[in-house]
């Protein structure tokens, strides 16, 4: 159920225990072969598939395409909200839904750069509402909801999400092949381990001149459909867990 399609009395009449999904993504460079809108298109498709299955048992807000993409700003066309401003944007959106009475909220992310400010936004909101034991605030990136996807999808080479990579290129071949450029000509760019287990600060040009990271030349439409099925199933599973939460327990 799309929030934007409802009139305000209809929103007012909804059960405030309905799971609310707030999709957040980005408009940023995706190498020489994928469009700037890639993250938003992919998350939009995954949410749409999940919503078809969940029907009126979930409330979905409009997808926020404006993300935190400062590490991609060296590539023309990238639109990025500064991290601290972005934190406030996510927090304000969630806070709006809390003010309207909703208690079970999932911020569903489709871009790696949103991870840190998005989680911090929810952390700060939980402090603001520290007396509320009935409030469930969750943040999840869609590919984390299908942890076994590399084993489940036939023929995948990549073991984890990268950028404009085998996974993203495969999904774009599935939903918008007319927007995919010459991915077969894209040379592999290995993600590397970057001083793990430490977390290294980076910009994209530290790792890639073309802007992609991974193995886009291995993408296929078939892999893309399987990935989309796995990721949408992961979202559906999380929404079911949110809906079944007893309203106070730590576990869910």
C-alpha positions in Angstrom: 0.0 0.0 0.0 1.5 3.3 -1.1 1.3 6.2 1.3 1.2 8.7 -1.5 -1.9 7.2 -3.0 -4.0 7.7 0.2 -5.9 10.7 1.4 -5.1 11.8 4.9 -8.3 10.4 6.6 -7.3 7.0 5.1 -3.9 7.3 6.7 -5.4 8.3 10.0 -7.7 5.2 10.0 -4.9 2.7 9.4 -3.7 0.5 12.3 -0.6 2.1 13.8 0.9 -1.3 14.1 1.2 -1.7 10.3 4.8 -2.1 9.2 6.0 1.1 7.5 8.8 0.8 4.9 10.8 3.9 4.0 12.9 3.2 0.9 16.1 5.3 0.5 18.5 5.1 -2.4 20.7 7.5 -4.5 21.3 9.1 -7.9 25.1 8.7 -8.5 27.6 7.5 -11.1 27.6 3.8 -11.9 30.5 3.5 -14.2 30.4 3.8 -18.0 27.6 1.3 -18.5 24.8 1.9 -16.0 22.7 5.0 -15.5 22.9 7.4 -12.5 19.4 6.3 -11.3 20.5 2.6 -10.9 20.2 2.3 -7.1 16.8 4.0 -7.0 15.5 1.8 -9.9 16.7 -1.4 -8.3 15.3 -0.6 -4.9 12.1 0.6 -6.4 11.7 -2.7 -8.3 12.4 -4.8 -5.2 10.0 -2.8 -3.1 7.3 -3.1 -5.8 7.7 -6.8 -5.9 7.5 -7.1 -2.2 4.5 -4.8 -2.0 2.6 -6.9 -4.6 3.0 -9.9 -2.2 2.3 -8.0 1.0 -0.6 -6.0 -0.4 -2.4 -3.9 2.4 -0.3 -5.4 5.2 2.5 -2.9 4.6 2.6 0.9 4.2 5.3 2.2 1.8 6.4 5.8 1.7 7.7 7.4 -1.6 11.3 6.4 -2.4 13.9 9.0 -1.4 16.3 9.2 -4.3 18.6 11.8 -2.7 21.3 9.9 -0.9 24.7 10.4 0.7 27.1 9.9 -2.3 30.0 12.3 -1.6 32.5 9.5 -2.4 31.3 9.6 -6.0 31.3 13.4 -6.5 34.4 13.3 -8.8 32.1 11.8 -11.4 29.7 14.2 -13.2 26.0 13.8 -12.6 26.3 12.5 -9.0 23.8 14.2 -6.7 24.8 14.0 -3.0 23.4 15.2 0.2 26.1 16.0 2.8 26.3 13.3 5.4 25.1 15.4 8.4 22.3 16.9 6.4 21.3 13.4 5.1 21.2 12.1 8.7 18.7 14.8 9.5 16.7 14.1 6.4 16.3 10.4 7.2 15.6 11.2 10.9 12.9 13.8 9.9 11.2 11.3 7.6 11.0 8.6 10.3 10.0 11.2 12.9 7.1 12.3 10.7 5.8 8.8 10.6 6.2 8.4 14.4 4.3 11.7 14.9 1.5 10.2 12.8 1.3 7.4 15.3 3.1 4.6 13.5 5.3 2.4 15.6 7.0 -0.2 13.4 9.3 1.4 10.9 11.8 -0.1 8.5 14.2 2.2 6.7 15.1 0.1 3.6 18.3 1.1 2.0 19.5 0.6 -1.5 22.9 2.4 -1.5 26.0 1.7 0.6 26.8 5.3 1.3 23.5 5.7 3.2 24.4 3.1 5.8 26.3 5.1 8.4 24.2 8.2 8.5 21.0 6.1 8.2 21.8 4.0 11.2 23.0 7.0 13.2 19.6 8.7 12.4 17.7 5.9 14.0 20.1 5.6 16.9 19.5 9.3 17.7 15.7 8.9 17.3 15.7 6.0 19.8 17.4 8.3 22.3 14.7 11.0 21.7 12.0 8.4 22.3 13.8 6.5 25.0 10.6 6.0 27.1 8.8 4.3 24.2 9.0 0.5 24.6 6.4 0.0 21.8 8.6 1.7 19.1 10.5 -0.5 16.6 13.0 1.4 14.4 14.9 -0.7 12.0 17.5 -0.1 9.3 18.4 -2.7 6.6 20.1 -2.6 3.3 18.2 -4.9 0.9 21.1 -7.2 -0.1 21.8 -7.9 3.6 18.3 -9.4 3.9 19.3 -12.3 1.6 22.6 -13.4 3.2 22.8 -16.6 1.2 22.2 -15.1 -2.2 25.6 -16.0 -3.6 24.8 -19.7 -3.0 21.2 -19.5 -4.2 21.7 -17.8 -7.6 23.1 -20.0 -10.3 26.4 -19.0 -11.9 27.2 -16.0 -9.7 30.9 -15.2 -9.5 30.8 -12.3 -7.1 30.2 -13.3 -3.5 29.0 -9.9 -2.3 27.6 -6.6 -3.6 30.0 -4.2 -5.2 29.2 -1.2 -7.5 27.9 -1.3 -11.0 29.0 -4.9 -10.7 27.8 -8.4 -11.8 24.9 -8.1 -9.4 23.7 -4.6 -10.2 24.3 -5.0 -13.9 22.4 -8.3 -14.0 19.4 -6.7 -12.3 19.4 -3.7 -14.6 19.6 -6.0 -17.6 16.4 -7.6 -16.2 14.4 -4.4 -15.5 15.8 -1.8 -17.9 18.1 -3.4 -20.6 17.7 -0.3 -22.8 19.6 1.7 -20.1 22.5 -0.6 -19.9 25.6 0.3 -21.9 28.5 -1.9 -23.0 29.0 -3.8 -19.8 30.9 -6.6 -21.7 33.8 -4.1 -22.3 34.1 -3.3 -18.6 37.3 -4.6 -17.1 37.2 -6.3 -13.7 38.0 -4.1 -10.7 38.6 -6.2 -7.7 37.1 -4.9 -4.4 40.2 -5.8 -2.4 40.3 -6.1 1.4 41.4 -2.5 2.3 43.1 -3.2 5.6 40.4 -5.4 7.0 39.3 -5.8 9.7 39.9 -2.0 10.0 37.6 0.2 8.0 39.4 2.5 5.6 38.1 5.9 4.6 37.9 6.1 0.8 36.6 7.9 -2.3 35.7 5.9 -5.4 38.7 7.2 -7.3 40.9 5.5 -4.7 39.6 2.2 -6.1 38.4 2.7 -9.6 39.1 5.1 -12.5 35.9 4.1 -14.4 33.7 4.2 -11.4 32.6 0.5 -11.3 33.9 -2.1 -8.8 33.5 -5.8 -9.5 32.9 -7.9 -12.6 30.1 -6.3 -14.6 31.1 -8.3 -17.8 29.7 -11.5 -16.1 26.2 -10.1 -15.8 23.2 -11.9 -17.3 19.5 -11.2 -17.3 18.8 -14.6 -15.8 21.1 -13.8 -12.8 19.3 -10.5 -12.5 15.9 -12.1 -12.2 17.1 -14.6 -9.6 18.7 -11.8 -7.6 15.6 -9.7 -7.7 13.5 -12.7 -6.5 15.9 -13.3 -3.6 16.1 -9.7 -2.5 12.3 -9.1 -2.6 11.8 -12.4 -0.7 14.2 -11.0 1.9 12.2 -7.8 2.3 9.0 -9.8 2.6 10.5 -12.0 5.3 11.6 -8.9 7.3 8.2 -7.3 7.0 6.6 -10.5 8.3 8.9 -10.4 11.3 8.0 -6.8 12.0 4.3 -7.5 11.7 4.6 -10.5 14.1 6.6 -8.6 16.7 4.8 -8.7 20.1 5.2 -4.9 20.6 7.8 -5.0 23.4 10.3 -7.9 23.2 13.9 -7.3 22.2 13.9 -10.2 19.9 11.8 -10.4 16.7 
